Amino acid sequence: MYPKTNDMLFMQPVSMEAKPENEHRSRISEIEENSLLIELPIRAGRMSRMRLGEELSVYHVTEDGVKYYFTSHVLGYQDDAIPLMRISKPLPEDISKVQRRHYLRVPAQVEIAVKSPEFHFTAVTSDLSGGGLSFTTGASHHVQEQMQVNGWILLAYKSGSIDHVPFSGEVIRVKEPGTGRNTISVQFTGIVDTERQKVIRYCFERQLDFRNR
């Protein structure tokens, strides 16, 4: 679960817009009781010094492709022969495991647009993951299982930044709760990996919100 010395960390300041070009990379130099000492993060080939207290969204990847996500913040710097940055060490319960083919699903109400040759409408999700989503809509839209749909997801992060994530997917389930509205489950079949990472980051932020309540 915990990263080890010399493992690579991939991080992004929560205050920055969730874009691939804002991702920083660093290597763990030393693990302390309550913190991690890491090499100065590198973004776009340049070292970065982040401000004290900066909140970070961090993940590392194991050899078998499992990603472990956690949040951290900058505690300070250690200017030895090799300059290092000290970040907070997460508690075990604050680390989320996301396997390559299994994505964290969280309750989430975000706006989406859904379209096909038969319809085009907006809706609000009931849950969301890196692999798909569910939403409720009126029966008049005639959404059926195995339909191919596409659209976008509106994501608002804790930093205040907003992303429109495009996707295509297949309707894998249609439930009728008896209220004239259908609950639709969609599995992503076409989503760029960098866009999927934005969804995963949003889900991770949501999970932390639930834990901190």
C-alpha positions as CSV (number, residue, x, y, z in Angstrom):
1,M,0.0,0.0,0.0
2,Y,2.7,2.5,1.0
3,P,5.2,3.6,-1.6
4,K,8.8,2.5,-1.0
5,T,12.1,4.3,-1.1
6,N,13.0,5.1,-4.8
7,D,9.4,4.7,-6.0
8,M,8.2,7.3,-8.4
9,L,5.3,9.6,-7.2
10,F,3.0,11.4,-9.6
11,M,1.5,14.5,-8.1
12,Q,-0.5,17.6,-9.0
13,P,-1.2,20.6,-6.8
14,V,-4.9,20.8,-6.1
15,S,-4.8,24.5,-6.8
16,M,-3.8,23.8,-10.4
17,E,-6.2,22.9,-13.2
18,A,-6.4,19.1,-13.7
19,K,-4.4,18.8,-16.9
20,P,-1.7,16.3,-17.9
21,E,0.8,19.0,-18.4
22,N,0.4,20.0,-14.8
23,E,1.5,16.6,-13.5
24,H,4.7,16.5,-11.5
25,R,7.0,13.6,-11.0
26,S,9.3,12.9,-8.1
27,R,11.2,10.0,-6.5
28,I,11.1,9.1,-2.8
29,S,14.5,9.6,-1.2
30,E,13.6,8.7,2.4
31,I,10.5,7.6,4.4
32,E,10.2,9.2,7.9
33,E,7.6,8.5,10.6
34,N,5.2,11.2,9.6
35,S,6.5,12.4,6.3
36,L,8.1,11.5,3.0
37,L,11.3,13.1,1.7
38,I,11.2,13.3,-2.1
39,E,13.4,14.8,-4.8
40,L,12.3,18.2,-6.1
41,P,9.3,17.5,-8.3
42,I,9.8,17.9,-12.1
43,R,7.3,19.2,-14.5
44,A,7.9,19.7,-18.2
45,G,11.6,19.0,-17.6
46,R,12.0,21.6,-14.9
47,M,12.3,21.3,-11.1
48,S,9.5,23.0,-9.1
49,R,9.5,24.4,-5.6
50,M,5.9,24.4,-4.3
51,R,4.7,26.7,-1.6
52,L,4.5,25.5,2.0
53,G,1.1,24.0,2.8
54,E,0.3,23.3,-0.9
55,E,-2.2,20.4,-1.1
56,L,-1.3,17.7,-3.5
57,S,-3.2,14.9,-5.2
58,V,-0.6,12.0,-5.4
59,Y,-0.5,8.5,-6.8
60,H,2.1,5.8,-7.4
61,V,1.8,2.6,-9.5
62,T,2.9,-0.8,-8.4
63,E,4.6,-3.3,-10.8
64,D,1.3,-5.1,-11.4
65,G,-0.4,-1.9,-12.5
66,V,-2.3,-1.0,-9.4
67,K,-2.6,2.7,-8.6
68,Y,-2.6,4.0,-5.0
69,Y,-4.0,7.5,-4.6
70,F,-3.7,9.8,-1.6
71,T,-3.6,13.5,-0.8
72,S,-0.7,15.2,0.9
73,H,0.7,18.6,1.5
74,V,4.1,20.3,1.4
75,L,5.8,20.5,4.8
76,G,9.1,22.1,3.9
77,Y,12.5,21.7,2.2
78,Q,15.8,20.1,3.1
79,D,18.7,21.7,1.2
80,D,21.4,19.1,1.4
81,A,23.8,18.1,-1.5
82,I,20.6,17.1,-3.3
83,P,17.6,19.4,-2.5
84,L,14.6,17.5,-1.2
85,M,11.0,18.4,-0.5
86,R,9.2,17.0,2.6
87,I,5.5,16.1,2.2
88,S,3.0,14.6,4.7
89,K,2.7,10.8,4.9
90,P,-0.8,9.6,4.5
91,L,-2.6,7.4,7.0
92,P,-3.5,3.9,5.7
93,E,-7.2,4.6,5.6
94,D,-6.6,7.7,3.4
95,I,-5.0,5.6,0.6
96,S,-7.3,4.5,-2.2
97,K,-6.5,1.4,-4.4
98,V,-7.5,1.6,-8.0
99,Q,-6.7,-1.5,-10.1
100,R,-6.1,-1.3,-13.8
101,R,-9.5,-2.8,-14.7
102,H,-11.4,-1.8,-11.6
103,Y,-12.3,1.8,-10.8
104,L,-13.4,3.5,-7.6
105,R,-17.1,4.2,-7.8
106,V,-18.6,7.0,-5.7
107,P,-21.9,8.7,-5.3
108,A,-21.7,11.9,-7.3
109,Q,-24.2,14.4,-8.8
110,V,-22.5,16.0,-11.8
111,E,-24.0,17.3,-15.0
112,I,-23.6,15.2,-18.1
113,A,-24.8,15.5,-21.7
114,V,-25.8,12.3,-23.5
115,K,-26.5,11.9,-27.2
116,S,-27.1,9.3,-29.9
117,P,-28.9,9.4,-33.3
118,E,-32.2,9.0,-31.4
119,F,-31.8,11.6,-28.6
120,H,-29.8,14.4,-27.1
121,F,-30.3,15.5,-23.5
122,T,-28.6,16.6,-20.3
123,A,-28.9,14.7,-16.9
124,V,-27.3,14.5,-13.5
125,T,-25.4,11.4,-12.4
126,S,-26.1,9.3,-9.4
127,D,-22.7,7.7,-9.3
128,L,-19.4,7.9,-11.2
129,S,-16.2,6.0,-11.7
130,G,-13.3,5.9,-14.1
131,G,-15.1,3.0,-15.9
132,G,-18.6,4.4,-16.2
133,L,-21.6,6.2,-14.7
134,S,-25.2,6.0,-13.8
135,F,-28.0,8.6,-14.1
136,T,-31.8,8.9,-14.0
137,T,-33.8,10.2,-16.9
138,G,-37.4,10.3,-18.1
139,A,-38.7,7.2,-19.9
140,S,-39.6,9.4,-22.9
141,H,-36.0,9.3,-24.0
142,H,-36.3,5.6,-24.9
143,V,-32.8,4.7,-23.8
144,Q,-32.2,0.9,-24.3
145,E,-29.6,-1.6,-23.3
146,Q,-26.7,-2.0,-25.7
147,M,-27.2,1.4,-27.2
148,Q,-24.0,3.3,-28.1
149,V,-23.9,6.9,-26.7
150,N,-21.5,9.7,-26.3
151,G,-21.3,13.0,-24.5
152,W,-19.4,14.9,-21.8
153,I,-19.1,15.1,-18.1
154,L,-18.8,18.4,-16.2
155,L,-16.3,18.1,-13.3
156,A,-15.7,20.8,-10.7
157,Y,-12.7,20.1,-8.5
158,K,-11.9,21.4,-5.0
159,S,-9.3,23.7,-6.6
160,G,-12.1,25.6,-8.4
161,S,-11.1,24.4,-11.8
162,I,-13.6,22.8,-14.2
163,D,-13.3,20.2,-16.9
164,H,-15.6,18.9,-19.6
165,V,-14.6,15.3,-20.1
166,P,-15.8,13.7,-23.4
167,F,-16.7,10.1,-23.5
168,S,-18.4,7.4,-25.5
169,G,-20.0,4.3,-24.0
170,E,-22.5,1.5,-24.1
171,V,-25.7,1.3,-22.1
172,I,-25.4,-1.9,-20.0
173,R,-28.4,-1.6,-17.8
174,V,-31.8,0.1,-17.8
175,K,-33.8,0.0,-14.6
176,E,-37.4,1.2,-14.2
177,P,-38.1,2.1,-10.6
178,G,-41.8,2.5,-11.3
179,T,-41.9,6.3,-11.1
180,G,-41.8,7.0,-14.8
181,R,-38.0,7.6,-14.7
182,N,-35.3,5.1,-15.7
183,T,-32.0,4.5,-14.0
184,I,-29.3,4.1,-16.8
185,S,-25.9,2.6,-16.3
186,V,-23.3,3.4,-18.9
187,Q,-19.9,1.7,-19.3
188,F,-17.2,3.8,-21.0
189,T,-16.0,2.2,-24.3
190,G,-14.1,5.2,-25.6
191,I,-12.4,7.7,-23.4
192,V,-8.8,9.1,-23.7
193,D,-6.7,7.9,-20.8
194,T,-5.8,11.5,-19.8
195,E,-9.5,12.3,-19.6
196,R,-10.2,9.1,-17.6
197,Q,-7.5,10.3,-15.1
198,K,-9.5,13.5,-14.6
199,V,-12.6,11.4,-13.7
200,I,-10.5,9.2,-11.3
201,R,-9.1,12.3,-9.6
202,Y,-12.6,13.7,-9.1
203,C,-13.8,10.4,-7.6
204,F,-10.9,10.3,-5.3
205,E,-11.6,13.9,-4.1
206,R,-15.2,12.8,-3.5
207,Q,-14.2,9.8,-1.5
208,L,-12.0,11.9,0.8
209,D,-14.9,14.3,1.3
210,F,-17.1,11.4,2.5
211,R,-14.3,10.2,4.9
212,N,-13.8,13.7,6.4
213,R,-17.5,14.3,7.2
